[in-house]
């Protein structure tokens, strides 16, 4: 797992370096910004934004974790470096995803010769803190777009799910999983649009892809009918890293002319 995290971090910084060379550094080399090259004024601004929307699980998070779409909220703060289109950005996310109890029951029935009835399906909860590159460009006086590549830390909580199980004789059992906390490396890439209503107020529409691979910490995946820990991973970690594609909209507050470095 540590080797995987090291590889992911190296991959992120390689992509970040390529992004900087292709978009930012050439404009510095010519003494111009991207907007200057297109005969527009430099788009220099600091901003904060608050957004909310929908996060749809993908990959093993959906297939192994049986996660379903849920809410996603974010706060972003960014400031450009001098007069370039490049900005350092800090982003904090909080999101929840439910559990598909019917699909999980079918999976359990393939492993255990019982009939499972979902009783209570908890929620996945996760929080991310990310930092990285944010490229802000302007197409018109009011409309602009941004590209982001961020990496950081994820803290996640697994759901508690409870089933009633019945054998062929009609005997009833209760089967459940326990909540546990995990943490690990994560990264995010995305793009979006922003529309300026006034000098200080704008709207954002963002499309992001986030992947996090939290490491289990003393996880118990469930208990069998006799109360003994289940060691086979029918549900949940470590084979369901969080991969989520999200669409979010919100408002931002700008401070034109304020830079990270003066």
Rosetta silent file (secondary structure, phi, psi, omega in degrees, C-alpha in Angstrom):
SEQUENCE: XXXXXXXXXXXXXXXXXXXXXXXXXXXXXXXXXXXXXXXXXXXXXXXXXXXXXXXXXXXXXXXXXXXXXXXXXXXXXXXXXXXXXXXXXXXXXXXXXXXXXXXXXXXXXXXXXXXXXXXXXXXXXXXXXXXXXXXXXXXXXXXXXXXXXXXXXXXXXXXXXXXXXXXXXXXXXXXXXXXXXXXXXXXXXXXXXXXXXXXXXXXXXXXXXXXXXXXXXXXXXXXXXXXXXXXXXXXXXXXXXXXXXXXXXXXXXXXXXXXXXX
SCORE:     score description
SCORE:     0.000 S_00000001
   1 L     0.000  -41.231  178.759    0.000    0.000    0.000 S_00000001
   2 H   -63.874  -38.922  177.784    2.861    2.445    0.821 S_00000001
   3 H   -61.408  -41.890  178.838    4.501    1.709   -2.530 S_00000001
   4 H   -61.478  -44.063  179.362    1.203    2.529   -4.257 S_00000001
   5 H   -62.929  -41.902  178.937    0.941    5.846   -2.387 S_00000001
   6 H   -61.649  -42.857  178.608    4.533    6.788   -3.309 S_00000001
   7 H   -62.166  -42.949 -179.769    3.810    6.022   -6.967 S_00000001
   8 H   -63.064  -40.579 -179.925    0.640    8.131   -6.879 S_00000001
   9 H   -66.420  -41.969  177.513    2.497   11.084   -5.348 S_00000001
  10 H   -62.482  -40.826  179.768    5.293   10.862   -7.941 S_00000001
  11 H   -62.946  -41.991 -179.703    2.677   10.703  -10.716 S_00000001
  12 H   -61.509  -48.398 -176.222    0.915   13.795   -9.355 S_00000001
  13 H   -69.382  -29.556  173.634    4.070   15.901   -9.167 S_00000001
  14 H   -63.962  -46.481  179.648    5.110   14.805  -12.666 S_00000001
  15 H   -65.134  -38.186  178.021    1.720   15.922  -14.013 S_00000001
  16 H   -62.763  -42.414  179.494    1.949   19.174  -12.053 S_00000001
  17 H   -63.226  -42.009  178.538    5.396   19.888  -13.537 S_00000001
  18 H   -63.119  -42.845  179.737    4.126   19.211  -17.064 S_00000001
  19 H   -59.572  -44.945 -179.541    1.138   21.488  -16.475 S_00000001
  20 H   -63.731  -41.809 -177.377    3.365   24.328  -15.291 S_00000001
  21 H   -67.904  -39.437 -175.815    5.753   23.974  -18.236 S_00000001
  22 H   -76.893  -32.173 -171.700    3.008   23.849  -20.869 S_00000001
  23 H  -108.257  -44.001 -170.332    0.805   26.609  -19.523 S_00000001
  24 H   -95.782  -51.657 -171.188    2.653   28.908  -17.165 S_00000001
  25 H   -61.867  -39.242  178.453    6.396   28.879  -17.829 S_00000001
  26 H   -58.335  -36.482 -179.498    6.260   29.741  -21.559 S_00000001
  27 H   -68.546  -35.197  175.047    4.374   32.945  -20.743 S_00000001
  28 H   -65.604  -39.856 -177.309    7.029   33.899  -18.168 S_00000001
  29 H   -62.016  -28.918  179.226    9.776   33.207  -20.683 S_00000001
  30 L   -96.847    0.990 -178.718    8.241   35.768  -23.059 S_00000001
  31 L    71.977   22.402 -176.912    7.462   38.197  -20.279 S_00000001
  32 L  -135.129  155.441  172.983    3.736   37.771  -20.996 S_00000001
  33 L   -93.986  172.148  178.885    0.780   36.030  -19.466 S_00000001
  34 H   -61.113  -39.296  179.255   -1.635   33.778  -21.319 S_00000001
  35 H   -68.110  -34.087  177.957   -4.183   36.628  -21.470 S_00000001
  36 H   -64.416  -38.946  179.541   -1.518   38.995  -22.824 S_00000001
  37 H   -64.763  -24.453  178.976   -0.786   36.562  -25.638 S_00000001
  38 L  -104.574   22.139  175.924   -4.475   36.694  -26.596 S_00000001
  39 L    61.911   35.287  175.712   -4.564   40.524  -26.397 S_00000001
  40 L  -121.369  160.839  177.351   -6.480   40.585  -23.117 S_00000001
  41 L   -70.744  148.344  178.792   -5.604   42.109  -19.761 S_00000001
  42 L   -58.320  138.625 -178.556   -3.977   39.764  -17.235 S_00000001
  43 L   -95.100   79.481 -176.361   -6.533   37.897  -15.149 S_00000001
  44 L  -104.088  122.543 -174.039   -4.970   38.499  -11.728 S_00000001
  45 E  -164.389  148.232  166.360   -7.207   37.815   -8.771 S_00000001
  46 E  -106.037  145.245 -179.789   -7.523   36.203   -5.381 S_00000001
  47 E  -152.428  159.350  168.185  -10.812   34.465   -4.659 S_00000001
  48 E  -127.096  148.576  179.670  -12.713   32.183   -2.328 S_00000001
  49 E  -140.353  150.929  176.238  -15.628   30.014   -3.392 S_00000001
  50 E  -125.682  123.811 -175.548  -18.329   27.912   -1.772 S_00000001
  51 E  -135.344  156.658  175.589  -19.880   25.128   -3.854 S_00000001
  52 E  -145.838  154.404 -179.472  -22.245   22.211   -3.501 S_00000001
  53 E   178.783 -149.896 -173.795  -23.427   19.457   -5.786 S_00000001
  54 E  -115.670  133.828  175.698  -23.531   15.761   -6.563 S_00000001
  55 E  -114.850  120.556 -177.110  -20.721   13.208   -6.236 S_00000001
  56 E  -105.196  118.227  179.177  -21.101    9.956   -8.212 S_00000001
  57 E   -63.848  149.286  178.763  -18.953    6.952   -7.133 S_00000001
  58 L  -137.120  169.427  173.402  -16.959    5.115   -9.791 S_00000001
  59 H    59.027 -138.945 -175.956  -14.738    2.066  -10.114 S_00000001
  60 H   -70.398  -23.634  176.657  -14.193   -0.153   -7.095 S_00000001
  61 H   -62.639  -37.024  177.243  -15.839    2.373   -4.769 S_00000001
  62 H   -82.165  -43.836 -173.618  -19.094    1.651   -6.595 S_00000001
  63 H   -75.282  -44.763 -177.014  -18.486   -2.030   -7.406 S_00000001
  64 L   -94.844  -33.246 -178.639  -16.918   -3.225   -4.140 S_00000001
  65 L   -90.081  -10.393  179.501  -18.099   -0.529   -1.778 S_00000001
  66 L    55.350   33.500 -179.582  -21.668   -0.464   -3.190 S_00000001
  67 E   -79.601  146.353  179.043  -21.594    3.326   -2.873 S_00000001
  68 E  -121.066  162.745 -177.720  -24.322    5.433   -4.502 S_00000001
  69 L   -55.718  147.560 -179.935  -24.367    9.143   -5.469 S_00000001
  70 E  -153.108 -172.075 -175.511  -24.496   11.653   -2.654 S_00000001
  71 E   -80.346  151.778 -179.965  -23.867   15.260   -1.679 S_00000001
  72 E  -142.715  127.308  179.666  -20.527   16.996   -2.108 S_00000001
  73 E  -124.718  148.515  179.878  -19.513   20.378   -0.647 S_00000001
  74 E  -146.762  152.537  171.020  -16.314   22.351   -1.114 S_00000001
  75 E  -127.326  130.483 -179.134  -14.495   25.511   -0.046 S_00000001
  76 E  -128.611  137.689  172.336  -11.660   26.838   -2.203 S_00000001
  77 E  -128.808  131.618 -177.701   -9.218   29.705   -1.666 S_00000001
  78 E  -144.628  151.837  177.188   -6.733   30.690   -4.387 S_00000001
  79 E  -145.373  132.800 -179.073   -4.385   33.532   -5.194 S_00000001
  80 E   -71.562  156.167  177.003   -2.456   34.199   -8.375 S_00000001
  81 L   -96.056  112.725 -175.522    1.327   34.517   -8.413 S_00000001
  82 L    51.762 -128.311 -176.117    2.216   38.045   -9.554 S_00000001
  83 L  -107.004   23.021 -178.911    0.471   38.709  -12.895 S_00000001
  84 L   -89.009  173.541  175.763    0.363   35.152  -14.217 S_00000001
  85 L   -86.593   -4.415 -178.513   -2.660   32.909  -14.773 S_00000001
  86 E   -85.161  139.036  177.162   -1.155   30.430  -12.314 S_00000001
  87 E  -138.055  148.413  166.964   -2.458   30.275   -8.731 S_00000001
  88 E   -86.639  134.335 -176.336   -1.815   28.197   -5.671 S_00000001
  89 E  -126.516  143.937  172.733   -5.118   26.809   -4.428 S_00000001
  90 E  -118.651  127.359 -177.356   -6.309   25.263   -1.183 S_00000001
  91 E  -131.550  134.600  176.675   -9.483   23.177   -1.342 S_00000001
  92 E  -121.992  127.972 -179.870  -11.441   21.432    1.404 S_00000001
  93 E  -117.181  145.563  166.715  -14.193   18.940    0.572 S_00000001
  94 E  -132.307  130.678 -175.949  -16.831   17.196    2.659 S_00000001
  95 E  -145.164  158.271  176.327  -18.975   14.515    1.021 S_00000001
  96 E  -133.971  143.926  172.560  -21.345   11.651    1.765 S_00000001
  97 E  -134.270  137.619  177.751  -22.325    8.581   -0.223 S_00000001
  98 E   -82.012 -175.364 -179.278  -25.037    6.091    0.609 S_00000001
  99 E  -122.458  134.107  176.533  -24.959    2.300    0.274 S_00000001
 100 L   -79.511   93.973 -175.401  -26.936    0.222   -2.229 S_00000001
 101 H   -65.235  -34.938 -179.221  -28.479   -2.240    0.235 S_00000001
 102 H   -66.982  -46.740  179.560  -30.204   -4.361   -2.397 S_00000001
 103 H   -64.697  -39.523  178.900  -27.023   -4.927   -4.416 S_00000001
 104 H   -65.802  -38.453  177.883  -25.047   -5.634   -1.251 S_00000001
 105 H   -61.457  -41.228  178.505  -27.667   -8.164   -0.104 S_00000001
 106 H   -63.779  -39.317  179.064  -27.358  -10.024   -3.414 S_00000001
 107 H   -65.199  -42.681  178.597  -23.579  -10.100   -3.027 S_00000001
 108 H   -62.795  -38.177 -179.415  -23.863  -11.490    0.507 S_00000001
 109 H   -67.173  -24.900  175.586  -26.283  -14.176   -0.665 S_00000001
 110 H   -72.807  -25.506 -176.813  -23.678  -15.335   -3.197 S_00000001
 111 H   -96.927  -31.882 -174.762  -21.188  -15.846   -0.352 S_00000001
 112 L  -128.029  130.519 -176.080  -23.467  -17.053    2.457 S_00000001
 113 L   -75.884   62.332  177.660  -26.462  -19.432    2.015 S_00000001
 114 L  -137.576  163.732  173.463  -28.969  -17.080    3.665 S_00000001
 115 E   -99.738  123.034 -174.961  -31.596  -14.576    2.540 S_00000001
 116 E  -105.569  133.258  177.501  -30.576  -11.024    3.460 S_00000001
 117 E  -119.582  118.765  178.796  -33.009   -8.163    4.046 S_00000001
 118 E   -62.858  134.289  178.333  -31.532   -4.631    4.404 S_00000001
 119 E  -111.485  -49.951 -178.801  -32.554   -2.987    7.678 S_00000001
 120 E  -144.913  124.606  178.556  -30.316    0.070    8.011 S_00000001
 121 E  -111.696  116.449  179.046  -27.828    1.476    5.511 S_00000001
 122 L   -78.850 -166.051 -176.769  -25.355    4.019    6.877 S_00000001
 123 L  -124.440  140.781  163.754  -23.346    6.597    4.962 S_00000001
 124 E   -73.095  135.182  173.469  -19.782    6.891    3.764 S_00000001
 125 E  -125.496  134.155  174.835  -18.346   10.191    5.015 S_00000001
 126 E  -147.238  148.290  177.676  -15.091   11.658    3.834 S_00000001
 127 E  -126.555  136.727  177.164  -13.196   14.920    4.106 S_00000001
 128 E  -124.130  146.427  172.208  -10.271   15.975    1.920 S_00000001
 129 E  -125.159  115.437 -171.045   -7.726   18.780    2.275 S_00000001
 130 E  -126.335  151.086  174.834   -5.935   19.478   -1.016 S_00000001
 131 E  -141.920  147.622  179.865   -3.380   21.942   -2.340 S_00000001
 132 E   169.033 -154.764 -173.993   -1.998   22.429   -5.815 S_00000001
 133 E   -89.715  139.224  177.283   -2.137   24.269   -9.125 S_00000001
 134 E  -135.150  114.088 -178.006   -5.115   26.319  -10.260 S_00000001
 135 E  -101.187  118.029 -176.766   -4.946   27.867  -13.757 S_00000001
 136 E  -111.649  121.438  179.840   -7.385   30.771  -14.247 S_00000001
 137 E  -128.603  153.567 -178.516   -8.014   32.119  -17.746 S_00000001
 138 E  -116.857  131.003  178.462  -10.541   34.583  -19.118 S_00000001
 139 L   -93.134  -44.644  176.572  -12.434   34.150  -22.396 S_00000001
 140 L  -132.595 -174.879 -179.463  -14.538   37.322  -22.278 S_00000001
 141 L   -61.567  -33.207 -176.374  -15.023   40.178  -19.841 S_00000001
 142 L  -107.493  -28.800 -173.517  -17.478   38.091  -17.818 S_00000001
 143 E  -102.650  133.796  176.275  -16.771   34.460  -18.723 S_00000001
 144 E  -141.023  174.443  177.620  -13.645   32.525  -17.735 S_00000001
 145 E  -139.363  161.138 -179.266  -12.468   28.965  -17.213 S_00000001
 146 E  -140.274  152.063  176.002  -10.120   27.184  -14.840 S_00000001
 147 E  -127.067  138.418 -176.646   -8.068   23.997  -14.736 S_00000001
 148 E  -134.847  148.593  174.170   -6.930   22.396  -11.473 S_00000001
 149 E  -144.855  110.160 -170.515   -4.592   19.664  -10.323 S_00000001
 150 E  -129.131  157.808  175.680   -4.496   19.111   -6.558 S_00000001
 151 E  -149.331  157.280 -179.990   -3.264   16.538   -4.055 S_00000001
 152 E   174.103 -135.677 -167.064   -3.455   16.049   -0.317 S_00000001
 153 E  -122.250  141.655  175.377   -5.027   14.078    2.501 S_00000001
 154 E  -122.862  137.385  172.158   -8.286   12.156    2.898 S_00000001
 155 E  -120.975  123.884 -173.529  -10.055   11.160    6.106 S_00000001
 156 E  -130.629  150.890  174.863  -12.919    8.700    5.607 S_00000001
 157 E  -123.944  134.108  178.675  -15.508    6.859    7.692 S_00000001
 158 L   -83.285  158.165  178.769  -17.178    3.645    6.600 S_00000001
 159 L   -82.528  156.461  168.301  -20.940    3.118    6.999 S_00000001
 160 L   -96.337  122.127  178.233  -22.632    0.835    9.497 S_00000001
 161 E  -118.693  140.605 -177.578  -24.971   -1.524    7.639 S_00000001
 162 E  -127.454  132.019  176.847  -27.422   -3.898    9.291 S_00000001
 163 E  -124.750  148.240  161.956  -29.195   -6.869    7.705 S_00000001
 164 E   -96.690  131.960 -178.365  -31.707   -9.415    8.901 S_00000001
 165 E  -120.060  142.251 -177.588  -30.774  -12.825    7.534 S_00000001
 166 E  -127.862  136.526  175.462  -32.989  -15.901    7.278 S_00000001
 167 L   -92.880 -177.532 -175.843  -32.043  -19.523    6.705 S_00000001
 168 L   -65.317  -21.432  179.131  -34.141  -22.149    4.944 S_00000001
 169 L   -88.711   -1.749  179.086  -35.888  -23.038    8.211 S_00000001
 170 L    89.296    5.336  178.024  -36.983  -19.446    8.738 S_00000001
 171 L   -69.869  140.901 -175.549  -34.594  -18.706   11.601 S_00000001
 172 E  -104.560  136.246  177.032  -33.724  -15.017   11.871 S_00000001
 173 E  -130.876  162.245  174.339  -30.220  -13.599   12.400 S_00000001
 174 E  -117.074  125.925  179.533  -28.728  -10.120   12.498 S_00000001
 175 E  -122.482  135.346 -176.415  -25.608   -9.421   10.462 S_00000001
 176 E  -150.771  165.492  172.372  -23.846   -6.069   10.536 S_00000001
 177 L  -113.992  161.471 -179.434  -20.597   -4.218    9.918 S_00000001
 178 L  -107.068  146.528  177.422  -18.858   -1.821   12.272 S_00000001
 179 L   -71.308  139.685  173.771  -17.909    1.789   11.595 S_00000001
 180 L  -146.462  159.085 -176.730  -14.193    2.479   11.283 S_00000001
 181 E  -107.671  143.244  178.363  -12.022    5.420   10.279 S_00000001
 182 E  -137.881  163.416  177.026   -9.348    5.478    7.592 S_00000001
 183 E  -150.223  160.069  179.526   -6.988    8.033    6.075 S_00000001
 184 E   175.098 -177.126 -179.311   -4.638    8.268    3.136 S_00000001
 185 E   -75.684  145.841  173.933   -3.321   10.127    0.106 S_00000001
 186 E  -147.768  161.569  177.342   -5.727   11.518   -2.506 S_00000001
 187 E  -144.873  162.001 -176.022   -5.590   13.669   -5.611 S_00000001
 188 E  -146.294  140.464  174.038   -8.042   15.579   -7.795 S_00000001
 189 E  -131.449  146.306 -179.238   -8.141   16.925  -11.331 S_00000001
 190 E  -172.849  176.721  175.858  -10.852   19.055  -12.874 S_00000001
 191 E  -146.484  162.394 -178.617  -11.986   22.003  -14.914 S_00000001
 192 E  -163.624  176.288  177.859  -14.723   24.557  -14.617 S_00000001
 193 E  -119.673  149.850  172.996  -16.348   27.787  -15.727 S_00000001
 194 E  -135.812  142.361 -178.382  -16.796   31.037  -13.886 S_00000001
 195 E  -124.110  126.764 -177.007  -19.099   33.951  -14.685 S_00000001
 196 E   -88.376  116.293  174.318  -18.510   37.446  -13.303 S_00000001
 197 L   -82.883  -45.378  177.997  -21.654   39.205  -12.093 S_00000001
 198 L  -136.505 -172.019  178.470  -19.791   42.148  -10.612 S_00000001
 199 L   -63.551  -28.644 -174.347  -16.208   43.129   -9.846 S_00000001
 200 L  -117.571  -12.542 -174.812  -16.284   41.027   -6.678 S_00000001
 201 E  -117.112  132.382  178.774  -19.052   38.440   -7.154 S_00000001
 202 E  -145.330  166.334  177.557  -18.974   35.477   -9.538 S_00000001
 203 E  -115.595  148.085 -179.433  -20.541   32.048  -10.053 S_00000001
 204 E  -122.879  144.950  170.329  -18.695   28.756  -10.521 S_00000001
 205 E  -134.376  115.772 -172.409  -19.561   25.499  -12.275 S_00000001
 206 E  -124.967  146.088  175.251  -16.969   22.745  -11.771 S_00000001
 207 E  -123.294  119.304 -173.297  -16.428   19.167  -12.931 S_00000001
 208 E  -130.817  149.117  172.816  -13.912   17.202  -10.854 S_00000001
 209 E  -120.789  118.661 -177.866  -12.486   13.696  -10.625 S_00000001
 210 E  -117.395  138.797  175.124  -11.165   12.708   -7.184 S_00000001
 211 E  -132.673  126.131  177.377   -9.344    9.522   -6.195 S_00000001
 212 E  -130.696  143.463 -176.527   -8.394    8.622   -2.646 S_00000001
 213 L  -126.688   68.793 -179.471   -6.855    5.450   -1.312 S_00000001
 214 L   -65.804  145.271 -178.515   -7.290    5.450    2.478 S_00000001
 215 E   -93.485  131.942 -179.947   -5.565    2.651    4.367 S_00000001
 216 L   -62.841  144.676 -179.145   -7.705    0.516    6.728 S_00000001
 217 L  -124.505   93.813  179.792   -6.977    0.977   10.429 S_00000001
 218 L    60.907   37.310 -173.177   -7.898   -2.102   12.451 S_00000001
 219 L   -74.108  140.022  169.349  -10.986   -2.621   10.301 S_00000001
 220 L  -114.346  118.459 -172.691  -13.528   -5.341   11.038 S_00000001
 221 L   -78.195  -17.310  179.675  -15.569   -5.986    7.934 S_00000001
 222 L   165.899 -173.859  177.242  -18.430   -7.711    9.740 S_00000001
 223 E  -134.342  144.920  178.587  -19.432  -10.561   12.011 S_00000001
 224 L   -83.965 -172.953 -173.859  -20.779  -13.984   11.189 S_00000001
 225 L   -68.109  -14.709  179.503  -23.842  -15.583   12.761 S_00000001
 226 L  -103.470    5.651  178.143  -21.844  -16.678   15.794 S_00000001
 227 L    87.120    3.420  179.357  -20.327  -13.244   16.478 S_00000001
 228 L   -83.593  147.233  179.875  -16.870  -14.108   15.134 S_00000001
 229 E   -61.291  139.641  174.840  -15.088  -11.551   12.891 S_00000001
 230 L   -87.701  124.551 -176.795  -15.505  -12.080    9.168 S_00000001
 231 L   -96.330  -19.369  177.560  -12.085  -12.089    7.512 S_00000001
 232 L   -79.729  139.191 -174.791  -13.204  -12.266    3.877 S_00000001
 233 L   -90.420   78.943  176.496  -13.697   -8.843    2.332 S_00000001
 234 L   -73.194  -32.941 -171.378  -17.227   -9.092    0.961 S_00000001
 235 L  -141.435  131.978  169.597  -17.857   -5.418    1.513 S_00000001
 236 L    92.707 -154.883 -175.881  -15.738   -2.304    1.817 S_00000001
 237 L   -66.100  161.700    0.207  -12.015   -1.678    2.238 S_00000001
 238 L   -90.876    9.858 -174.693   -9.288   -2.261    1.246 S_00000001
 239 L   -97.008   19.435  178.118  -10.610   -3.049   -2.243 S_00000001
 240 L  -135.247   63.964  175.528  -12.836   -0.010   -2.643 S_00000001
 241 L   -59.368  149.026 -177.201  -10.690    3.145   -2.854 S_00000001
 242 E   -74.135  116.871  169.359  -12.758    6.297   -3.257 S_00000001
 243 E  -126.817  119.258 -172.873  -13.111    7.386   -6.875 S_00000001
 244 E  -136.302  133.597  170.617  -15.755   10.067   -7.371 S_00000001
 245 E  -106.669  130.266 -173.539  -16.732   12.292  -10.265 S_00000001
 246 E  -128.300  150.587  171.019  -18.565   15.391   -9.114 S_00000001
 247 E  -125.454  124.367 -174.993  -20.443   18.325  -10.581 S_00000001
 248 E  -136.972  149.994  177.237  -20.771   21.355   -8.325 S_00000001
 249 E  -133.137  152.829  179.602  -21.992   24.929   -8.562 S_00000001
 250 E  -177.418 -167.775 -177.145  -21.605   27.857   -6.215 S_00000001
 251 E  -116.680  153.201  178.165  -20.599   31.454   -5.640 S_00000001
 252 E  -132.678  155.564  178.387  -17.226   33.104   -5.339 S_00000001
 253 E  -122.337  122.939 -173.281  -15.889   36.365   -3.955 S_00000001
 254 E  -105.788  152.413  173.190  -12.984   38.018   -5.795 S_00000001
 255 E  -127.574   82.988 -176.488  -10.350   40.525   -4.776 S_00000001
 256 E   -59.434  140.067  176.121   -8.954   41.828   -8.092 S_00000001
 257 L    85.093   -6.837  177.631   -5.359   42.966   -8.043 S_00000001
 258 L   -93.215  122.002 -175.905   -4.483   41.132   -4.814 S_00000001
 259 L  -116.834  163.993  176.494   -1.639   38.662   -5.428 S_00000001
 260 L   -68.000  -36.642  178.693    0.199   36.136   -3.366 S_00000001
 261 L  -126.110  132.994  179.928    3.440   38.012   -3.988 S_00000001
 262 L  -108.207    0.000    0.000    3.706   41.754   -4.548 S_00000001
